Amino acid sequence: MHCRAGCGACCIAPSISSPIPGMPQGKPAGVRCVQLDADNRCRLFDQPTRPAVCGGLKPSLEMCGAPDAEPGHAM
């Protein structure tokens, strides 16, 4: 499965316990990360402040939905 531009599920679905700029306590599952912009793109992508857990996420059917689903509507 490949990441779909504009999906944003990886910035909403998982719980992240490590600090995120703007979310010092991390974020609960199902909550939109404050670093996800209006186009559903991570503002921290390729930045040193991006949490390591985010870099380890891989697209999956469980998180992203079916490959033919509209981006951002997996949840």
OpenMM code with the backbone's topology and positions (N, CA, C; nanometers):
from openmm import Vec3, app, unit

residues = "MET HIS CYS ARG ALA GLY CYS GLY ALA CYS CYS ILE ALA PRO SER ILE SER SER PRO ILE PRO GLY MET PRO GLN GLY LYS PRO ALA GLY VAL ARG CYS VAL GLN LEU ASP ALA ASP ASN ARG CYS ARG LEU PHE ASP GLN PRO THR ARG PRO ALA VAL CYS GLY GLY LEU LYS PRO SER LEU GLU MET CYS GLY ALA PRO ASP ALA GLU PRO GLY HIS ALA MET".split()
positions = [
    Vec3(0.0852, -0.1173, 0.0000),
    Vec3(0.0000, 0.0000, 0.0000),
    Vec3(0.0896, 0.1234, 0.0000),
    Vec3(0.0494, 0.2246, -0.0722),
    Vec3(0.1268, 0.3478, -0.0807),
    Vec3(0.0542, 0.4616, -0.0100),
    Vec3(0.1306, 0.5554, 0.0406),
    Vec3(0.0751, 0.6746, 0.1033),
    Vec3(0.0059, 0.7588, -0.0044),
    Vec3(-0.1125, 0.8103, 0.0294),
    Vec3(-0.1870, 0.8949, -0.0645),
    Vec3(-0.1786, 1.0397, -0.0193),
    Vec3(-0.1342, 1.1255, -0.1066),
    Vec3(-0.1256, 1.2685, -0.0746),
    Vec3(-0.2635, 1.3187, -0.0344),
    Vec3(-0.2676, 1.3955, 0.0726),
    Vec3(-0.3927, 1.4539, 0.1184),
    Vec3(-0.4777, 1.3633, 0.2044),
    Vec3(-0.4277, 1.2466, 0.2414),
    Vec3(-0.5055, 1.1537, 0.3245),
    Vec3(-0.5082, 1.2027, 0.4695),
    Vec3(-0.3918, 1.2135, 0.5321),
    Vec3(-0.3817, 1.2638, 0.6689),
    Vec3(-0.4180, 1.1658, 0.7783),
    Vec3(-0.4590, 1.0439, 0.7431),
    Vec3(-0.5002, 0.9471, 0.8452),
    Vec3(-0.3898, 0.9198, 0.9464),
    Vec3(-0.2642, 0.9198, 0.9026),
    Vec3(-0.1519, 0.8916, 0.9923),
    Vec3(-0.1318, 1.0022, 1.0956),
    Vec3(-0.1910, 1.1181, 1.0735),
    Vec3(-0.1807, 1.2299, 1.1672),
    Vec3(-0.3066, 1.2444, 1.2519),
    Vec3(-0.4007, 1.1525, 1.2349),
    Vec3(-0.5257, 1.1555, 1.3104),
    Vec3(-0.5464, 1.0245, 1.3861),
    Vec3(-0.5340, 0.9125, 1.3176),
    Vec3(-0.5691, 0.7819, 1.3745),
    Vec3(-0.4868, 0.7395, 1.4963),
    Vec3(-0.3540, 0.7446, 1.4914),
    Vec3(-0.2776, 0.6866, 1.6027),
    Vec3(-0.2702, 0.7758, 1.7266),
    Vec3(-0.2509, 0.7089, 1.8385),
    Vec3(-0.2169, 0.7776, 1.9626),
    Vec3(-0.0661, 0.7997, 1.9602),
    Vec3(-0.0221, 0.9194, 1.9963),
    Vec3(0.1212, 0.9503, 1.9993),
    Vec3(0.1536, 1.0008, 2.1391),
    Vec3(0.2361, 0.9265, 2.2115),
    Vec3(0.2669, 0.9625, 2.3499),
    Vec3(0.3838, 1.0593, 2.3617),
    Vec3(0.4650, 1.0696, 2.2581),
    Vec3(0.5791, 1.1613, 2.2638),
    Vec3(0.5341, 1.3041, 2.2330),
    Vec3(0.6084, 1.4029, 2.2828),
    Vec3(0.5723, 1.5427, 2.2568),
    Vec3(0.5777, 1.5758, 2.1079),
    Vec3(0.4865, 1.6609, 2.0666),
    Vec3(0.4787, 1.7126, 1.9302),
    Vec3(0.4784, 1.8644, 1.9459),
    Vec3(0.5503, 1.9398, 1.8641),
    Vec3(0.5409, 2.0856, 1.8750),
    Vec3(0.3940, 2.1299, 1.8695),
    Vec3(0.3516, 2.1993, 1.9723),
    Vec3(0.2124, 2.2425, 1.9819),
    Vec3(0.1245, 2.1450, 2.0586),
    Vec3(0.1755, 2.0259, 2.0855),
    Vec3(0.1034, 1.9231, 2.1623),
    Vec3(0.2047, 1.8564, 2.2552),
    Vec3(0.2472, 1.9261, 2.3599),
    Vec3(0.3553, 1.8752, 2.4448),
    Vec3(0.3243, 1.7432, 2.5156),
    Vec3(0.1977, 1.7082, 2.5286),
    Vec3(0.1601, 1.5816, 2.5918),
    Vec3(0.1337, 1.4723, 2.4890),
    Vec3(0.1647, 1.4989, 2.3623),
    Vec3(0.1323, 1.4037, 2.2563),
    Vec3(-0.0133, 1.4215, 2.2156),
    Vec3(-0.0734, 1.3180, 2.1561),
    Vec3(-0.2137, 1.3274, 2.1156),
    Vec3(-0.2827, 1.1927, 2.1271),
    Vec3(-0.4108, 1.1951, 2.1629),
    Vec3(-0.4860, 1.0701, 2.1680),
    Vec3(-0.5252, 1.0223, 2.0283),
    Vec3(-0.5546, 0.8953, 2.0163),
    Vec3(-0.6024, 0.8394, 1.8893),
    Vec3(-0.7303, 0.9106, 1.8471),
    Vec3(-0.7416, 0.9366, 1.7180),
    Vec3(-0.8613, 0.9995, 1.6637),
    Vec3(-0.8626, 1.1503, 1.6689),
    Vec3(-0.7600, 1.2099, 1.7274),
    Vec3(-0.7497, 1.3557, 1.7373),
    Vec3(-0.6533, 1.4051, 1.6302),
    Vec3(-0.6951, 1.5069, 1.5573),
    Vec3(-0.6118, 1.5646, 1.4515),
    Vec3(-0.4887, 1.6318, 1.5127),
    Vec3(-0.3715, 1.5997, 1.4611),
    Vec3(-0.2480, 1.6632, 1.5065),
    Vec3(-0.2491, 1.8102, 1.4648),
    Vec3(-0.2011, 1.8976, 1.5518),
    Vec3(-0.1977, 2.0409, 1.5196),
    Vec3(-0.0989, 2.0711, 1.4076),
    Vec3(-0.0102, 1.9772, 1.3771),
    Vec3(0.0879, 1.9975, 1.2702),
    Vec3(0.0366, 1.9527, 1.1330),
    Vec3(-0.0875, 1.9077, 1.1261),
    Vec3(-0.1485, 1.8685, 0.9992),
    Vec3(-0.2118, 1.9929, 0.9383),
    Vec3(-0.1652, 2.0317, 0.8185),
    Vec3(-0.2152, 2.1559, 0.7587),
    Vec3(-0.3500, 2.1355, 0.6886),
    Vec3(-0.4027, 2.2409, 0.6298),
    Vec3(-0.5344, 2.2378, 0.5651),
    Vec3(-0.5399, 2.1411, 0.4471),
    Vec3(-0.4249, 2.1103, 0.3881),
    Vec3(-0.4181, 2.0144, 0.2771),
    Vec3(-0.3884, 1.8731, 0.3263),
    Vec3(-0.3980, 1.8518, 0.4580),
    Vec3(-0.3685, 1.7226, 0.5210),
    Vec3(-0.2252, 1.6777, 0.4964),
    Vec3(-0.1342, 1.7708, 0.5057),
    Vec3(0.0091, 1.7405, 0.4941),
    Vec3(0.0770, 1.7787, 0.6257),
    Vec3(0.1710, 1.6962, 0.6671),
    Vec3(0.2427, 1.7190, 0.7926),
    Vec3(0.3413, 1.8347, 0.7773),
    Vec3(0.3294, 1.9328, 0.8647),
    Vec3(0.4225, 2.0464, 0.8629),
    Vec3(0.5618, 2.0062, 0.9119),
    Vec3(0.5712, 1.8930, 0.9808),
    Vec3(0.6992, 1.8492, 1.0375),
    Vec3(0.7710, 1.7456, 0.9519),
    Vec3(0.7107, 1.7059, 0.8411),
    Vec3(0.7713, 1.6034, 0.7564),
    Vec3(0.9121, 1.6463, 0.7173),
    Vec3(1.0083, 1.5569, 0.7343),
    Vec3(1.1502, 1.5820, 0.7055),
    Vec3(1.2130, 1.6894, 0.7941),
    Vec3(1.1515, 1.7199, 0.9072),
    Vec3(1.2068, 1.8164, 1.0020),
    Vec3(1.2615, 1.7408, 1.1231),
    Vec3(1.3643, 1.7933, 1.1884),
    Vec3(1.4203, 1.7241, 1.3055),
    Vec3(1.3239, 1.7191, 1.4239),
    Vec3(1.2222, 1.8038, 1.4255),
    Vec3(1.1259, 1.8062, 1.5358),
    Vec3(1.0127, 1.7046, 1.5186),
    Vec3(1.0115, 1.6343, 1.4070),
    Vec3(0.9079, 1.5328, 1.3837),
    Vec3(0.9326, 1.4149, 1.4774),
    Vec3(0.8300, 1.3718, 1.5532),
    Vec3(0.8491, 1.2582, 1.6435),
    Vec3(0.8920, 1.1321, 1.5680),
    Vec3(0.9805, 1.0554, 1.6284),
    Vec3(1.0311, 0.9329, 1.5658),
    Vec3(0.9182, 0.8362, 1.5327),
    Vec3(0.8182, 0.8290, 1.6185),
    Vec3(0.7064, 0.7379, 1.5934),
    Vec3(0.6357, 0.7727, 1.4625),
    Vec3(0.6283, 0.8984, 1.4292),
    Vec3(0.5634, 0.9404, 1.3041),
    Vec3(0.6414, 0.8902, 1.1833),
    Vec3(0.7722, 0.8974, 1.1907),
    Vec3(0.8555, 0.8503, 1.0807),
    Vec3(0.8468, 0.7004, 1.0600),
    Vec3(0.8081, 0.6282, 1.1636),
    Vec3(0.7970, 0.4838, 1.1542),
    Vec3(0.6624, 0.4338, 1.1049),
    Vec3(0.5653, 0.5226, 1.0940),
    Vec3(0.4327, 0.4808, 1.0477),
    Vec3(0.4366, 0.4413, 0.9007),
    Vec3(0.3662, 0.3362, 0.8680),
    Vec3(0.3555, 0.2883, 0.7301),
    Vec3(0.2076, 0.2821, 0.6932),
    Vec3(0.1741, 0.3142, 0.5685),
    Vec3(0.0339, 0.3044, 0.5268),
    Vec3(-0.0187, 0.1625, 0.5473),
    Vec3(-0.1412, 0.1524, 0.5971),
    Vec3(-0.2042, 0.0220, 0.6160),
    Vec3(-0.3538, 0.0358, 0.5926),
    Vec3(-0.4169, -0.0741, 0.5583),
    Vec3(-0.5603, -0.0748, 0.5353),
    Vec3(-0.6347, -0.0305, 0.6610),
    Vec3(-0.5871, -0.0745, 0.7779),
    Vec3(-0.6525, -0.0399, 0.9038),
    Vec3(-0.6486, 0.1100, 0.9315),
    Vec3(-0.5389, 0.1747, 0.9003),
    Vec3(-0.5247, 0.3170, 0.9288),
    Vec3(-0.5759, 0.4040, 0.8143),
    Vec3(-0.5475, 0.3651, 0.6922),
    Vec3(-0.5724, 0.4521, 0.5769),
    Vec3(-0.7010, 0.4221, 0.5018),
    Vec3(-0.7549, 0.3028, 0.5201),
    Vec3(-0.8729, 0.2633, 0.4442),
    Vec3(-0.8338, 0.1990, 0.3123),
    Vec3(-0.9334, 0.1655, 0.2343),
    Vec3(-0.9108, 0.0992, 0.1058),
    Vec3(-0.8330, 0.1897, 0.0118),
    Vec3(-0.7455, 0.1323, -0.0717),
    Vec3(-0.6649, 0.2131, -0.1640),
    Vec3(-0.7465, 0.3023, -0.2565),
    Vec3(-0.8707, 0.2630, -0.2862),
    Vec3(-0.9528, 0.3453, -0.3748),
    Vec3(-1.0444, 0.4414, -0.2992),
    Vec3(-1.0337, 0.4444, -0.1656),
    Vec3(-1.1150, 0.5359, -0.0850),
    Vec3(-1.0667, 0.6785, -0.1042),
    Vec3(-1.1566, 0.7711, -0.0842),
    Vec3(-1.1205, 0.9121, -0.0955),
    Vec3(-1.0235, 0.9477, 0.0168),
    Vec3(-0.9133, 1.0164, -0.0134),
    Vec3(-0.8181, 1.0532, 0.0918),
    Vec3(-0.8867, 1.1260, 0.2068),
    Vec3(-0.8461, 1.0897, 0.3285),
    Vec3(-0.8982, 1.1547, 0.4476),
    Vec3(-1.0286, 1.0975, 0.4985),
    Vec3(-1.0834, 0.9968, 0.4322),
    Vec3(-1.2114, 0.9410, 0.4739),
    Vec3(-1.2005, 0.7959, 0.5181),
    Vec3(-1.0859, 0.7579, 0.5685),
    Vec3(-1.0648, 0.6196, 0.6112),
    Vec3(-1.1275, 0.5908, 0.7467),
    Vec3(-1.1415, 0.6931, 0.8287),
    Vec3(-1.1855, 0.6696, 0.9662),
    Vec3(-1.3340, 0.6844, 0.9823),
] * unit.nanometer
topology = app.Topology()
chain = topology.addChain("A")
for resn in residues:
    res = topology.addResidue(resn, chain)
    for name in ("N", "CA", "C"):
        topology.addAtom(name, app.Element.getBySymbol(name[0]), res)
